[in-house]
Amino acid sequence: MENTVQFVQWLRSVAPYIHAFRGKTFVVAFPGELVTAGALPVLAQDLSLLHALGIKVVIVHGSRPQVEEQLALRNVEARFHNGLRITDTAALECAKEAAGELRLDIEAAFSQGLPNTPMAHSEIRIISGNFVTARPIGVIDGVDLEMTGVTRKIAYETIHPILNAGGLVLLSPLGFSPTGETFNLTMEDVAVAAATALRADKLIFISETPMMTNAAGDELRELTSAQADALLKSSELPPDIAFYLEHCVQASRRGVPRVHIVPFNVDGSALLEIFTHDGVGTMVSYENLESLRQATIEDVGGILKLIEPLEADGTLVKRGRELIEREIDYFSVIEHDGVIFGCAALYPFPAENMAEMACLIVNPEVQTQGDGERLLKHMENRARAAGLKKLFVLTTRTAHWFLKRGFAPATIDDLPKDRQHMYNWQRKSLVFMKNL
């Protein structure tokens, strides 16, 4: 029974993301190391689930270890400059061989359809082709990178109809010139170019690297592009992680709203990153995605979803949609990536220079992250800005939380006269007050 309740709660918690992402375009890029690690079948299952939820998926694969393997078989030494492969004729043949093999492996993974597996009844069609136009990088620091190239153009006008028809698109790290030449590209470059050209809502790198941390060892869950740029300039990141982050910054500055680096050593990491509040990787956006702001009429649905469980168990007095709509100007909300995770209301009593804070709620899934504290400080600042001197709350369940934050016990007689008349004697709420 407990598992059933947990499942229902989980499904309800991901519903806002499902609504928000349906019809959106995600570019998902992964390195050849993921295939070597045997994680391709599971990733195919996870991406097929995104497809089933109405998300348009473009896949970009890497091939570095596979190219290395082909070079070793031919006794050809790999050559690099500034982290980029110098692609001579032999290396280009190895890159073609690796890309062809990987393409077949990926197509096979998306053709799974065994009963009682996540791929049952999926019937996904994955399309690849000459969608990437490229040019040579040329000579860098006096070193000719030969057939190593960069992306010039993605055939978005061809890819969009495929996605709209329900297909997945696969891009390899190879590009072609108008003169018929083939160039070896990096997976990261192709992914950024595809996400930009397709105006993707997300670019997700499923990486071989661990969770990103700063010099102090703190996990970096969310960065603005400016913060990411500063981190790169500090030179405290390992080269492989820095290479991913450089491309995240590029994509962000070219207009991709959300760019993620997600370790593939976590089972279901792509799903966890997309459908949970904190995710399991690092997200880069042009601006900070979390905002604490005054509510608008568009937030009524999100507020109702937060308060309904607490109304049902008696923690809060019932409020209908009409009342919330009428009082929306009193509310503030915490929003993260378009989803409301917390709210509070401030009702002023200017004659007594007092205000009541009510309906302070934070989603149970994120209650340990200090959002309640932030909402409280925000409401205190709103009250001070209105020239009010005291803040009071009425509560039946959370007395200790307010006591720890500077509120003192008070009586009904301490309340403004109008609020005394509205006091609900059946609930017998405790009164706490704080001087601002």
N, C-alpha and C positions, 0 to 999 in steps of 0.2 A: 504493500500500500504506500509506503514511504517513497519507494522508487517511482511509483505512478505519480504522486504529487510533485516530486522533483522534476519529472519529465514535463508535466503540464506547465509548471512554473518556468522551466527553461524555454519551452516552446513559446510561451507568451513573451518572455524577455527578448527573444530574437525577432519577434514579429515586426517591431519598428524598423529594424535593419532590412528585413525582407521587403517591406513596403518601399523603403527608401532606395533600394538597389535594383529593383525590378526595372528592366529596360536599359540599365546603365552598362557602360563598356569598361571592362577590367583588362588590363594587360598584365599577364603573369609570366615572369621570366625566371628560369632556373638554370643552374650550371650543370655541366656534365657530371660533376661530382655526385649530384643527386641520383643520377642514373646508375653510376658505379656503386653507390651505397644500397641499391636495390629498392629505392623509395618511389620509383616511377609508378608502379601500379596503384599505390595508395593515393598519390597526388592526382592521378587520373580520376580516381573515384571522387575525390574532393572537388575537383574542377567540374566533373559531370554533375555534381549536386548543385554547384553554382549555376550551371547551365539550366538545370531543371527548375531553378527558382527564378528564371527569366533574366539572368545576367548574361550579357554578351561577352564571351571570353576569347581573347587573343593570346596565344602561347608563343613565347620566344625561348628557345633552348640554347644552352652553351655546349661546348664540345672540347674544352681544354684537355682533360685527361685522356679523352678518346684520340685526340690528335697526337698527344705524347705517345700513346700506345702504338699508333700507326708509324710514327717516326722511329720508335725503337725497333719495330719489326723490320724496318728498312735500313737500320743502322745509320740513320741521319741525325746529326746533332741539332737540338733545338736552339735557336738563337733569339734573344730578346733585347729590346732597348727601351728603357723607361717603363718596363712592365708590359710592353706590347711585343707580340711575336713578329719577328722579321720573316715574312712569308716569301720564300723563294719558290721555285717551281716544284721541288720535292715536297715542301711543306704545304703548298696549295693542294697538291694531289691527296695528301694525308687529310687535309681539312675537308675536302670533298667526300673522301671515303667515310670519314667519321660522321659528317652531316647526313649522308645517305643512310647509314646504318641507324643512326639515332632517329631519323624521321620514321623509318619502318618500325622501330621499337615503340615510338610514341603512338603511331597509328594503331599498332597492335594493342597497346594498353587501353586505348579508347574504344576498342572493339570488343572488350570483355562484355559478357552478357549472361553470366551464369546465374541461375535462380538463387535466391537467398543471399545475394551480394548487393552492395550499393549500386552496381552497374546494371542490375536486372532491368530489362525493358527500356534502357537508355537510348539505344540506337542513335548514337551521336556520330555525325559526319564531320571529319576533320579535314580541312582543305589547306593545301600548301601550293606555292607556285612562285613565279618570278615577281614577287610583290616589292622587292627591295632594290632600289637603284643606288649604286655606290660609286665612289671615286677613290683614287689612291690617296693615302696620307701624304706620300712623297718623302722628302728628305727632312729629317729632324736632327738638329745638332750635328749635321754632317753625315748622318747615317741614313742610307736609303732603306726604307722599310718594304720596298719592292711591292708585292701584291697584297700587302696589308692596306685595308681601306677604311673609310667612314661612310656612313649612310648619307645619301643625298636626298632621297625621296622615298616615301612609302606610298604605295598605290591605294590610298584610302578610298578612292572612288570605286575601286573594285572590291575592296574588303567589306565596306559597309553593306552592300546587298547580300553578301554571304552571311554576315552576322544577322541581318534582318530576316533571312530565310531559315535561321536556326542552326547554321553551321558554326563550328569552331575554326579559327584560322591559326595555322602554324607557321611561324617564321624561323628560319635557320640563320646562323651567323655568317651568311654568305650573301653577297650582293653582286649585281651585274651592271655593267656600264652600257651605254647606248651603242658602243662599238663591239659588244659581245664578250668583253673580258669579265672574268670572275675575280672577286676580291674577298679576302678573309677579313671578317669584321669581329668586333667583340659583341658578346650577347648584350652587355649593358648599353652599348651605343644603339643597337637595333631596338632595344626595348624602349629607350627614351624617345627615339625618333617615332616609333609606332604610337606610343601613348600621346605624344604631342600631335601627330598628324590626325589621329582618330579622335582627338579631344576626349581621351579616356577620363573617367572619373577616378580611377585608381591605377597606379602602377605598383605591382607587388613583386619584389625580388625574393624568391625562396632561396636563401643563401646557405652555403656551407659554413659560414662564420657563426660564432656564438653570439649571444645577446650583447648588444653594444653597451659599454660602460664608459664612464669618464675616468680621469686619473685617480679619483678617490674610490673607485670600484662601484659607484652608484649606477644602477641600471638607467639607461636613457630611453624612456618610453615614447617621448614626444619632443620634437624639435621644430622650431621654425627654420626656414631656409637660412636666415641670418645667423641663428645659433649654430646650425650645422656648418656653415661657412667658417665661423669663428673656431669651431672644434677642429676643422681640417687645418686651419692655419696654425693651431697650437702644436701640430705634429705629434699628438699623443696617441693616435690610433694606429693599429697595425696596418700595413699596406693594403691587405686584401679588403679589410673593412672600409678603409679610407677610399678605395676605388669605388665601392658600392655607394658610399655616401656622396662622393663627387657627382655621380650620375643622378642621385636623388635630388641634389641641389639644382642640377641642370634642368631636370624634369619639372621641378617646382617652379623655377623661374620662367619656364616656357608655358606655364599655365595649367599643369596637371595638379588638381586640387590636393590629392593625397598620394604620397609615395611611401611605401613600406619596405623595410628589410626584415625578413622573418626567417629565423633558423629552421632548416628542414629536419633537424634532429629531434624536434618536438612533434609527436604524432598529431596530425590534423592541424598543423600550425597555421595554414592558410585560413581554415575555418575559424579557428580561435582568434586570429587577428582581425577578421572581418566582422564576426558576430558577437564579440565580447567587448565590454567597455575598455579594459586595459590592454587587451591583446597579449601577444607573446613576443612582439618584436618592437622595432623602432619606427615611428611614423614621422615623416617630414612634411610639413605644410608651409605655405607661404606666410601664413599668420597663425597665431595660437588658436586652436580649434575650440577651446573651452571658454565660454563667456558667462559672466554673472551679470545679469541685466534686469531691467524692469520688464515685466511681462506685457505681452500684447494679446489681442483677441485670438490670434492664431495659436497661442499656447494653451488655450482652454482644454483641448483634448488631452494634452500631455499632463496637465495639472490634475485633471480628473482621474487619469490612470494611476497617478501617484497616490492620491488620497483615498480612492475607493476601497482598497484593502483595509486601511486604518479606520474608515467609517464602518466597515463590516464587522470589525472586532471591537468596536466601541471606543477606540482610542480618540477618534475625532467625531465631532458633531457632524451629522449629514449635511452636505451642501449640494444642491442641485446645479445642473449646468447653467440655468438662468441666473442663479445667485453669483456663481463664479464669473459669468460674463459681465454682470453689473459691477462687480467689485474688482475686475481685472487690473485696474490701475493701482490697487493696493498691493499687488503681488510682484515679487521678483522671482526669477528662475535661474538655475544653473543649467546650461545647455552644453552638450559635448557632441560635436559632429552631427548636429541636427536633432539630437535626442535629449529630452528634458530629464535630468536625473535628480533635481532637487527644487524645492520651492518654499516660499514663506510669504506671509502677508503682514502689512503694517497698517493698523487702523489708528489714525491720530485723534486725540481729544485735546484740541488746542486751548480750550478754556482753562484746562488744568495743566497745560504744558506737559502732557503725557501722551504715550502711544502704547497700543497693545500689539505685541507680535503674536501672530497665530499661524497655524497650519505650517509649522516648520517641519519639512519632510525631506529626507534623502533616501533614494532608492536603496533597499537593503543590500544589494550586491556591491555597493561602493561606500558603505557607511564608515569604513575605517580610514578613509583618505582625507578627512578634514573638511569635507564639503559643508557639514553642518556648522562648523566653526566659521567658515567663510561667509555663509549666509547670515549668521548672527551678526558678524562684524559689518556686513553690508547693510543690514537693517538698522543697526545702531547708527551708522553713518547717515542713512536716510533720515532717521529721526533727528539727529543733530542738525542736519542741513535744514530741516523744517523749524528749527529753533526750539525743539522739545527737550525737556530736562530729565524725564524719567521714562523707562521702558518696563512694561509689565507683561507677564504671561500667566495664563491659566492652564494647568496641566493635571492629568490624573495618573500619568505613567512615567514621566521623565523628570521628576523633581531633582534627582541627584545630578543630572546632566547640567541643569541650569544653576544649581548651587555651586558646582565646580567652576562656573564661568562668571561668577561675581554677582549673581542674583541672591537676594535675601528674602526669607519668608515675609509675607505681608498678609493683611486681612481684607475681607470684602469691603470694609469701611474705608480702606486706603484707595479703593478704585474710584475713578471718576463717577459722578452721580449717574450719568446715562448708562454707564457700564454696570453699575450696581443693579439697576432696574432689569438688565438683561441676564443677570446671573442665573444659571441653571442649577437650582437647588437639588435636583435629582442626581446630577453628575457629581456634585460636591467637589468640584475642581479646587486644587490648591492654588494659591496666589503667590507669585514671586515677583520681586521688583528690583530694578537696578538703576542707580543714578548714572546719568550720562555725563 
